[in-house]
């Protein structure tokens, strides 16, 4: 994971992403990656999974 913090509070998944970060261009080169789980990620202590990408146009 890059720039993603996840916590579970009761039945709520809390996701924190620092929107000031930049991890470079996407594979297509059309956007800049801000945060990613780099595929599907199992939520800690749970059966659910999450796949997250945060990006912006170049």
mmJSON file of the N, C-alpha and C atoms, coordinates in Angstrom:
{"data_MODEL":{"atom_site":{
"group_PDB":["ATOM","ATOM","ATOM","ATOM","ATOM","ATOM","ATOM","ATOM","ATOM","ATOM","ATOM","ATOM","ATOM","ATOM","ATOM","ATOM","ATOM","ATOM","ATOM","ATOM","ATOM","ATOM","ATOM","ATOM","ATOM","ATOM","ATOM","ATOM","ATOM","ATOM","ATOM","ATOM","ATOM","ATOM","ATOM","ATOM","ATOM","ATOM","ATOM","ATOM","ATOM","ATOM","ATOM","ATOM","ATOM","ATOM","ATOM","ATOM","ATOM","ATOM","ATOM","ATOM","ATOM","ATOM","ATOM","ATOM","ATOM","ATOM","ATOM","ATOM","ATOM","ATOM","ATOM","ATOM","ATOM","ATOM","ATOM","ATOM","ATOM","ATOM","ATOM","ATOM","ATOM","ATOM","ATOM","ATOM","ATOM","ATOM","ATOM","ATOM","ATOM","ATOM","ATOM","ATOM","ATOM","ATOM","ATOM","ATOM","ATOM","ATOM","ATOM","ATOM","ATOM","ATOM","ATOM","ATOM","ATOM","ATOM","ATOM","ATOM","ATOM","ATOM","ATOM","ATOM","ATOM","ATOM","ATOM","ATOM","ATOM","ATOM","ATOM","ATOM","ATOM","ATOM","ATOM","ATOM","ATOM","ATOM","ATOM","ATOM","ATOM","ATOM","ATOM","ATOM","ATOM","ATOM","ATOM","ATOM","ATOM","ATOM","ATOM","ATOM","ATOM","ATOM","ATOM","ATOM","ATOM","ATOM","ATOM","ATOM","ATOM","ATOM","ATOM","ATOM","ATOM","ATOM","ATOM","ATOM","ATOM","ATOM","ATOM","ATOM","ATOM","ATOM","ATOM","ATOM","ATOM","ATOM","ATOM","ATOM","ATOM","ATOM","ATOM","ATOM","ATOM","ATOM","ATOM","ATOM","ATOM","ATOM","ATOM","ATOM","ATOM","ATOM"],
"id":[1,2,3,4,5,6,7,8,9,10,11,12,13,14,15,16,17,18,19,20,21,22,23,24,25,26,27,28,29,30,31,32,33,34,35,36,37,38,39,40,41,42,43,44,45,46,47,48,49,50,51,52,53,54,55,56,57,58,59,60,61,62,63,64,65,66,67,68,69,70,71,72,73,74,75,76,77,78,79,80,81,82,83,84,85,86,87,88,89,90,91,92,93,94,95,96,97,98,99,100,101,102,103,104,105,106,107,108,109,110,111,112,113,114,115,116,117,118,119,120,121,122,123,124,125,126,127,128,129,130,131,132,133,134,135,136,137,138,139,140,141,142,143,144,145,146,147,148,149,150,151,152,153,154,155,156,157,158,159,160,161,162,163,164,165,166,167,168,169,170,171,172,173,174],
"type_symbol":["N","C","C","N","C","C","N","C","C","N","C","C","N","C","C","N","C","C","N","C","C","N","C","C","N","C","C","N","C","C","N","C","C","N","C","C","N","C","C","N","C","C","N","C","C","N","C","C","N","C","C","N","C","C","N","C","C","N","C","C","N","C","C","N","C","C","N","C","C","N","C","C","N","C","C","N","C","C","N","C","C","N","C","C","N","C","C","N","C","C","N","C","C","N","C","C","N","C","C","N","C","C","N","C","C","N","C","C","N","C","C","N","C","C","N","C","C","N","C","C","N","C","C","N","C","C","N","C","C","N","C","C","N","C","C","N","C","C","N","C","C","N","C","C","N","C","C","N","C","C","N","C","C","N","C","C","N","C","C","N","C","C","N","C","C","N","C","C","N","C","C","N","C","C"],
"label_atom_id":["N","CA","C","N","CA","C","N","CA","C","N","CA","C","N","CA","C","N","CA","C","N","CA","C","N","CA","C","N","CA","C","N","CA","C","N","CA","C","N","CA","C","N","CA","C","N","CA","C","N","CA","C","N","CA","C","N","CA","C","N","CA","C","N","CA","C","N","CA","C","N","CA","C","N","CA","C","N","CA","C","N","CA","C","N","CA","C","N","CA","C","N","CA","C","N","CA","C","N","CA","C","N","CA","C","N","CA","C","N","CA","C","N","CA","C","N","CA","C","N","CA","C","N","CA","C","N","CA","C","N","CA","C","N","CA","C","N","CA","C","N","CA","C","N","CA","C","N","CA","C","N","CA","C","N","CA","C","N","CA","C","N","CA","C","N","CA","C","N","CA","C","N","CA","C","N","CA","C","N","CA","C","N","CA","C","N","CA","C","N","CA","C","N","CA","C","N","CA","C","N","CA","C"],
"label_alt_id":[null,null,null,null,null,null,null,null,null,null,null,null,null,null,null,null,null,null,null,null,null,null,null,null,null,null,null,null,null,null,null,null,null,null,null,null,null,null,null,null,null,null,null,null,null,null,null,null,null,null,null,null,null,null,null,null,null,null,null,null,null,null,null,null,null,null,null,null,null,null,null,null,null,null,null,null,null,null,null,null,null,null,null,null,null,null,null,null,null,null,null,null,null,null,null,null,null,null,null,null,null,null,null,null,null,null,null,null,null,null,null,null,null,null,null,null,null,null,null,null,null,null,null,null,null,null,null,null,null,null,null,null,null,null,null,null,null,null,null,null,null,null,null,null,null,null,null,null,null,null,null,null,null,null,null,null,null,null,null,null,null,null,null,null,null,null,null,null,null,null,null,null,null,null],
"label_comp_id":["UNK","UNK","UNK","UNK","UNK","UNK","UNK","UNK","UNK","UNK","UNK","UNK","UNK","UNK","UNK","UNK","UNK","UNK","UNK","UNK","UNK","UNK","UNK","UNK","UNK","UNK","UNK","UNK","UNK","UNK","UNK","UNK","UNK","UNK","UNK","UNK","UNK","UNK","UNK","UNK","UNK","UNK","UNK","UNK","UNK","UNK","UNK","UNK","UNK","UNK","UNK","UNK","UNK","UNK","UNK","UNK","UNK","UNK","UNK","UNK","UNK","UNK","UNK","UNK","UNK","UNK","UNK","UNK","UNK","UNK","UNK","UNK","UNK","UNK","UNK","UNK","UNK","UNK","UNK","UNK","UNK","UNK","UNK","UNK","UNK","UNK","UNK","UNK","UNK","UNK","UNK","UNK","UNK","UNK","UNK","UNK","UNK","UNK","UNK","UNK","UNK","UNK","UNK","UNK","UNK","UNK","UNK","UNK","UNK","UNK","UNK","UNK","UNK","UNK","UNK","UNK","UNK","UNK","UNK","UNK","UNK","UNK","UNK","UNK","UNK","UNK","UNK","UNK","UNK","UNK","UNK","UNK","UNK","UNK","UNK","UNK","UNK","UNK","UNK","UNK","UNK","UNK","UNK","UNK","UNK","UNK","UNK","UNK","UNK","UNK","UNK","UNK","UNK","UNK","UNK","UNK","UNK","UNK","UNK","UNK","UNK","UNK","UNK","UNK","UNK","UNK","UNK","UNK","UNK","UNK","UNK","UNK","UNK","UNK"],
"label_asym_id":["A","A","A","A","A","A","A","A","A","A","A","A","A","A","A","A","A","A","A","A","A","A","A","A","A","A","A","A","A","A","A","A","A","A","A","A","A","A","A","A","A","A","A","A","A","A","A","A","A","A","A","A","A","A","A","A","A","A","A","A","A","A","A","A","A","A","A","A","A","A","A","A","A","A","A","A","A","A","A","A","A","A","A","A","A","A","A","A","A","A","A","A","A","A","A","A","A","A","A","A","A","A","A","A","A","A","A","A","A","A","A","A","A","A","A","A","A","A","A","A","A","A","A","A","A","A","A","A","A","A","A","A","A","A","A","A","A","A","A","A","A","A","A","A","A","A","A","A","A","A","A","A","A","A","A","A","A","A","A","A","A","A","A","A","A","A","A","A","A","A","A","A","A","A"],
"label_entity_id":["1","1","1","1","1","1","1","1","1","1","1","1","1","1","1","1","1","1","1","1","1","1","1","1","1","1","1","1","1","1","1","1","1","1","1","1","1","1","1","1","1","1","1","1","1","1","1","1","1","1","1","1","1","1","1","1","1","1","1","1","1","1","1","1","1","1","1","1","1","1","1","1","1","1","1","1","1","1","1","1","1","1","1","1","1","1","1","1","1","1","1","1","1","1","1","1","1","1","1","1","1","1","1","1","1","1","1","1","1","1","1","1","1","1","1","1","1","1","1","1","1","1","1","1","1","1","1","1","1","1","1","1","1","1","1","1","1","1","1","1","1","1","1","1","1","1","1","1","1","1","1","1","1","1","1","1","1","1","1","1","1","1","1","1","1","1","1","1","1","1","1","1","1","1"],
"label_seq_id":[1,1,1,2,2,2,3,3,3,4,4,4,5,5,5,6,6,6,7,7,7,8,8,8,9,9,9,10,10,10,11,11,11,12,12,12,13,13,13,14,14,14,15,15,15,16,16,16,17,17,17,18,18,18,19,19,19,20,20,20,21,21,21,22,22,22,23,23,23,24,24,24,25,25,25,26,26,26,27,27,27,28,28,28,29,29,29,30,30,30,31,31,31,32,32,32,33,33,33,34,34,34,35,35,35,36,36,36,37,37,37,38,38,38,39,39,39,40,40,40,41,41,41,42,42,42,43,43,43,44,44,44,45,45,45,46,46,46,47,47,47,48,48,48,49,49,49,50,50,50,51,51,51,52,52,52,53,53,53,54,54,54,55,55,55,56,56,56,57,57,57,58,58,58],
"pdbx_PDB_ins_code":[null,null,null,null,null,null,null,null,null,null,null,null,null,null,null,null,null,null,null,null,null,null,null,null,null,null,null,null,null,null,null,null,null,null,null,null,null,null,null,null,null,null,null,null,null,null,null,null,null,null,null,null,null,null,null,null,null,null,null,null,null,null,null,null,null,null,null,null,null,null,null,null,null,null,null,null,null,null,null,null,null,null,null,null,null,null,null,null,null,null,null,null,null,null,null,null,null,null,null,null,null,null,null,null,null,null,null,null,null,null,null,null,null,null,null,null,null,null,null,null,null,null,null,null,null,null,null,null,null,null,null,null,null,null,null,null,null,null,null,null,null,null,null,null,null,null,null,null,null,null,null,null,null,null,null,null,null,null,null,null,null,null,null,null,null,null,null,null,null,null,null,null,null,null],
"Cartn_x":[0.844,0.0,0.885,0.391,1.088,0.122,0.478,-0.25,-1.693,-1.956,-3.298,-3.202,-3.975,-4.099,-5.536,-5.72,-7.063,-7.192,-8.317,-8.641,-10.114,-10.454,-11.853,-12.272,-13.339,-13.911,-15.34,-15.574,-16.893,-17.16,-18.196,-18.545,-18.177,-17.355,-16.974,-15.514,-15.258,-13.893,-13.493,-12.414,-11.905,-10.657,-10.661,-9.542,-8.946,-7.626,-6.931,-5.944,-5.983,-5.078,-4.573,-3.27,-2.675,-2.721,-3.59,-3.799,-2.651,-1.66,-0.509,0.581,0.488,1.518,1.356,2.442,2.458,3.431,2.947,3.791,4.109,4.027,4.407,3.259,3.591,2.591,2.046,0.814,0.205,0.877,0.539,1.166,0.816,-0.381,-0.753,-0.116,0.326,0.936,-0.055,-1.349,-2.376,-2.712,-2.343,-2.699,-1.559,-1.641,-0.654,-1.264,-0.552,-1.034,-0.81,-1.868,-1.796,-1.752,-2.557,-2.589,-3.142,-2.713,-3.212,-3.025,-3.935,-3.754,-2.978,-2.661,-1.914,-2.61,-3.885,-4.698,-5.67,-6.259,-7.209,-6.475,-6.953,-6.307,-7.349,-7.04,-7.963,-7.943,-9.125,-9.246,-8.805,-7.899,-7.357,-8.462,-8.386,-9.339,-10.714,-10.859,-12.156,-12.025,-13.179,-13.197,-13.289,-13.735,-13.923,-12.588,-12.651,-11.474,-11.787,-10.727,-10.882,-9.827,-10.191,-9.274,-9.435,-8.388,-8.491,-7.401,-7.794,-6.857,-7.332,-6.426,-6.709,-5.726,-6.246,-5.374,-5.962,-5.155,-5.626,-5.029,-5.695,-5.191,-3.852,-2.99,-1.659,-1.736],
"Cartn_y":[-1.181,0.0,1.24,2.251,3.531,4.621,5.314,6.491,6.173,5.002,4.632,4.123,4.727,4.246,3.8,2.589,2.069,1.606,1.951,1.446,1.078,0.141,-0.249,0.225,1.024,1.513,1.009,-0.015,-0.641,-1.306,-0.859,-1.393,-0.427,0.585,1.594,1.429,1.466,1.473,2.923,3.33,4.7,4.653,5.449,5.49,6.891,6.975,8.258,8.252,9.316,9.496,10.934,11.116,12.451,12.907,13.85,14.304,15.153,15.476,16.254,15.363,14.05,13.12,12.861,12.436,12.133,10.988,9.875,8.706,8.518,9.58,9.52,9.162,8.982,8.748,7.329,7.189,5.866,5.137,3.871,3.103,3.664,4.282,4.884,6.256,6.861,8.184,9.321,9.032,10.076,10.707,10.049,10.57,10.373,11.1,10.996,10.224,9.246,8.413,9.133,9.239,9.853,8.776,7.726,6.63,5.384,4.213,2.965,1.821,0.864,-0.374,-1.384,-1.031,-1.886,-3.233,-3.168,-4.373,-4.504,-5.678,-5.902,-6.231,-5.648,-5.748,-6.175,-7.167,-7.606,-6.607,-6.17,-5.22,-5.935,-5.323,-5.974,-6.445,-7.729,-8.291,-8.595,-8.508,-8.694,-9.65,-10.051,-10.881,-10.043,-8.787,-7.917,-7.498,-7.181,-6.689,-5.316,-4.558,-3.238,-3.089,-2.433,-2.051,-0.548,0.214,1.673,2.283,3.226,4.054,5.49,6.384,7.819,8.447,9.209,9.803,11.105,11.848,13.079,13.169,13.937,14.114,14.835,14.477,15.085,16.499],
"Cartn_z":[0.0,0.0,0.0,-0.635,-0.658,-0.2,0.886,1.353,1.732,2.296,2.735,4.169,5.07,6.443,6.633,7.144,7.38,8.815,9.446,10.769,10.778,11.652,11.831,13.211,13.256,14.508,14.571,15.383,15.42,14.086,13.408,12.091,10.957,11.261,10.271,9.875,8.564,8.032,7.82,8.453,8.332,7.457,6.397,5.452,5.472,5.633,5.597,4.444,3.627,2.494,2.532,2.459,2.389,0.938,0.64,-0.738,-1.281,-0.444,-0.921,-1.507,-1.321,-1.808,-3.301,-3.931,-5.366,-5.581,-6.121,-6.354,-7.829,-8.597,-9.993,-10.912,-12.164,-13.209,-13.15,-13.595,-13.74,-14.892,-15.066,-16.155,-17.525,-17.655,-18.94,-19.127,-18.007,-18.07,-18.098,-17.999,-18.078,-16.735,-15.645,-14.33,-13.349,-12.219,-11.149,-9.992,-9.491,-8.401,-7.074,-6.278,-4.954,-3.876,-4.041,-3.071,-3.742,-3.247,-3.804,-2.823,-2.86,-2.106,-2.943,-4.17,-5.104,-5.288,-5.587,-5.742,-4.582,-4.445,-3.363,-2.08,-0.984,0.312,1.339,2.155,3.195,4.343,4.751,5.856,7.141,7.916,9.109,10.072,10.44,11.382,10.81,9.476,8.828,7.644,7.086,5.884,4.614,4.746,3.585,2.984,1.711,0.991,0.408,0.132,-0.483,-1.572,-2.653,-3.712,-3.909,-3.661,-3.663,-4.527,-5.381,-6.137,-6.043,-5.654,-5.637,-6.608,-7.568,-8.589,-9.091,-9.838,-10.483,-11.87,-12.724,-14.086,-14.038,-14.968,-15.093,-15.554],
"occupancy":[1.0,1.0,1.0,1.0,1.0,1.0,1.0,1.0,1.0,1.0,1.0,1.0,1.0,1.0,1.0,1.0,1.0,1.0,1.0,1.0,1.0,1.0,1.0,1.0,1.0,1.0,1.0,1.0,1.0,1.0,1.0,1.0,1.0,1.0,1.0,1.0,1.0,1.0,1.0,1.0,1.0,1.0,1.0,1.0,1.0,1.0,1.0,1.0,1.0,1.0,1.0,1.0,1.0,1.0,1.0,1.0,1.0,1.0,1.0,1.0,1.0,1.0,1.0,1.0,1.0,1.0,1.0,1.0,1.0,1.0,1.0,1.0,1.0,1.0,1.0,1.0,1.0,1.0,1.0,1.0,1.0,1.0,1.0,1.0,1.0,1.0,1.0,1.0,1.0,1.0,1.0,1.0,1.0,1.0,1.0,1.0,1.0,1.0,1.0,1.0,1.0,1.0,1.0,1.0,1.0,1.0,1.0,1.0,1.0,1.0,1.0,1.0,1.0,1.0,1.0,1.0,1.0,1.0,1.0,1.0,1.0,1.0,1.0,1.0,1.0,1.0,1.0,1.0,1.0,1.0,1.0,1.0,1.0,1.0,1.0,1.0,1.0,1.0,1.0,1.0,1.0,1.0,1.0,1.0,1.0,1.0,1.0,1.0,1.0,1.0,1.0,1.0,1.0,1.0,1.0,1.0,1.0,1.0,1.0,1.0,1.0,1.0,1.0,1.0,1.0,1.0,1.0,1.0,1.0,1.0,1.0,1.0,1.0,1.0],
"B_iso_or_equiv":[0.0,0.0,0.0,0.0,0.0,0.0,0.0,0.0,0.0,0.0,0.0,0.0,0.0,0.0,0.0,0.0,0.0,0.0,0.0,0.0,0.0,0.0,0.0,0.0,0.0,0.0,0.0,0.0,0.0,0.0,0.0,0.0,0.0,0.0,0.0,0.0,0.0,0.0,0.0,0.0,0.0,0.0,0.0,0.0,0.0,0.0,0.0,0.0,0.0,0.0,0.0,0.0,0.0,0.0,0.0,0.0,0.0,0.0,0.0,0.0,0.0,0.0,0.0,0.0,0.0,0.0,0.0,0.0,0.0,0.0,0.0,0.0,0.0,0.0,0.0,0.0,0.0,0.0,0.0,0.0,0.0,0.0,0.0,0.0,0.0,0.0,0.0,0.0,0.0,0.0,0.0,0.0,0.0,0.0,0.0,0.0,0.0,0.0,0.0,0.0,0.0,0.0,0.0,0.0,0.0,0.0,0.0,0.0,0.0,0.0,0.0,0.0,0.0,0.0,0.0,0.0,0.0,0.0,0.0,0.0,0.0,0.0,0.0,0.0,0.0,0.0,0.0,0.0,0.0,0.0,0.0,0.0,0.0,0.0,0.0,0.0,0.0,0.0,0.0,0.0,0.0,0.0,0.0,0.0,0.0,0.0,0.0,0.0,0.0,0.0,0.0,0.0,0.0,0.0,0.0,0.0,0.0,0.0,0.0,0.0,0.0,0.0,0.0,0.0,0.0,0.0,0.0,0.0,0.0,0.0,0.0,0.0,0.0,0.0],
"pdbx_formal_charge":[null,null,null,null,null,null,null,null,null,null,null,null,null,null,null,null,null,null,null,null,null,null,null,null,null,null,null,null,null,null,null,null,null,null,null,null,null,null,null,null,null,null,null,null,null,null,null,null,null,null,null,null,null,null,null,null,null,null,null,null,null,null,null,null,null,null,null,null,null,null,null,null,null,null,null,null,null,null,null,null,null,null,null,null,null,null,null,null,null,null,null,null,null,null,null,null,null,null,null,null,null,null,null,null,null,null,null,null,null,null,null,null,null,null,null,null,null,null,null,null,null,null,null,null,null,null,null,null,null,null,null,null,null,null,null,null,null,null,null,null,null,null,null,null,null,null,null,null,null,null,null,null,null,null,null,null,null,null,null,null,null,null,null,null,null,null,null,null,null,null,null,null,null,null],
"auth_seq_id":[1,1,1,2,2,2,3,3,3,4,4,4,5,5,5,6,6,6,7,7,7,8,8,8,9,9,9,10,10,10,11,11,11,12,12,12,13,13,13,14,14,14,15,15,15,16,16,16,17,17,17,18,18,18,19,19,19,20,20,20,21,21,21,22,22,22,23,23,23,24,24,24,25,25,25,26,26,26,27,27,27,28,28,28,29,29,29,30,30,30,31,31,31,32,32,32,33,33,33,34,34,34,35,35,35,36,36,36,37,37,37,38,38,38,39,39,39,40,40,40,41,41,41,42,42,42,43,43,43,44,44,44,45,45,45,46,46,46,47,47,47,48,48,48,49,49,49,50,50,50,51,51,51,52,52,52,53,53,53,54,54,54,55,55,55,56,56,56,57,57,57,58,58,58],
"auth_comp_id":["UNK","UNK","UNK","UNK","UNK","UNK","UNK","UNK","UNK","UNK","UNK","UNK","UNK","UNK","UNK","UNK","UNK","UNK","UNK","UNK","UNK","UNK","UNK","UNK","UNK","UNK","UNK","UNK","UNK","UNK","UNK","UNK","UNK","UNK","UNK","UNK","UNK","UNK","UNK","UNK","UNK","UNK","UNK","UNK","UNK","UNK","UNK","UNK","UNK","UNK","UNK","UNK","UNK","UNK","UNK","UNK","UNK","UNK","UNK","UNK","UNK","UNK","UNK","UNK","UNK","UNK","UNK","UNK","UNK","UNK","UNK","UNK","UNK","UNK","UNK","UNK","UNK","UNK","UNK","UNK","UNK","UNK","UNK","UNK","UNK","UNK","UNK","UNK","UNK","UNK","UNK","UNK","UNK","UNK","UNK","UNK","UNK","UNK","UNK","UNK","UNK","UNK","UNK","UNK","UNK","UNK","UNK","UNK","UNK","UNK","UNK","UNK","UNK","UNK","UNK","UNK","UNK","UNK","UNK","UNK","UNK","UNK","UNK","UNK","UNK","UNK","UNK","UNK","UNK","UNK","UNK","UNK","UNK","UNK","UNK","UNK","UNK","UNK","UNK","UNK","UNK","UNK","UNK","UNK","UNK","UNK","UNK","UNK","UNK","UNK","UNK","UNK","UNK","UNK","UNK","UNK","UNK","UNK","UNK","UNK","UNK","UNK","UNK","UNK","UNK","UNK","UNK","UNK","UNK","UNK","UNK","UNK","UNK","UNK"],
"auth_asym_id":["A","A","A","A","A","A","A","A","A","A","A","A","A","A","A","A","A","A","A","A","A","A","A","A","A","A","A","A","A","A","A","A","A","A","A","A","A","A","A","A","A","A","A","A","A","A","A","A","A","A","A","A","A","A","A","A","A","A","A","A","A","A","A","A","A","A","A","A","A","A","A","A","A","A","A","A","A","A","A","A","A","A","A","A","A","A","A","A","A","A","A","A","A","A","A","A","A","A","A","A","A","A","A","A","A","A","A","A","A","A","A","A","A","A","A","A","A","A","A","A","A","A","A","A","A","A","A","A","A","A","A","A","A","A","A","A","A","A","A","A","A","A","A","A","A","A","A","A","A","A","A","A","A","A","A","A","A","A","A","A","A","A","A","A","A","A","A","A","A","A","A","A","A","A"],
"auth_atom_id":["N","CA","C","N","CA","C","N","CA","C","N","CA","C","N","CA","C","N","CA","C","N","CA","C","N","CA","C","N","CA","C","N","CA","C","N","CA","C","N","CA","C","N","CA","C","N","CA","C","N","CA","C","N","CA","C","N","CA","C","N","CA","C","N","CA","C","N","CA","C","N","CA","C","N","CA","C","N","CA","C","N","CA","C","N","CA","C","N","CA","C","N","CA","C","N","CA","C","N","CA","C","N","CA","C","N","CA","C","N","CA","C","N","CA","C","N","CA","C","N","CA","C","N","CA","C","N","CA","C","N","CA","C","N","CA","C","N","CA","C","N","CA","C","N","CA","C","N","CA","C","N","CA","C","N","CA","C","N","CA","C","N","CA","C","N","CA","C","N","CA","C","N","CA","C","N","CA","C","N","CA","C","N","CA","C","N","CA","C","N","CA","C","N","CA","C","N","CA","C","N","CA","C"],
"pdbx_PDB_model_num":[1,1,1,1,1,1,1,1,1,1,1,1,1,1,1,1,1,1,1,1,1,1,1,1,1,1,1,1,1,1,1,1,1,1,1,1,1,1,1,1,1,1,1,1,1,1,1,1,1,1,1,1,1,1,1,1,1,1,1,1,1,1,1,1,1,1,1,1,1,1,1,1,1,1,1,1,1,1,1,1,1,1,1,1,1,1,1,1,1,1,1,1,1,1,1,1,1,1,1,1,1,1,1,1,1,1,1,1,1,1,1,1,1,1,1,1,1,1,1,1,1,1,1,1,1,1,1,1,1,1,1,1,1,1,1,1,1,1,1,1,1,1,1,1,1,1,1,1,1,1,1,1,1,1,1,1,1,1,1,1,1,1,1,1,1,1,1,1,1,1,1,1,1,1]
}}}
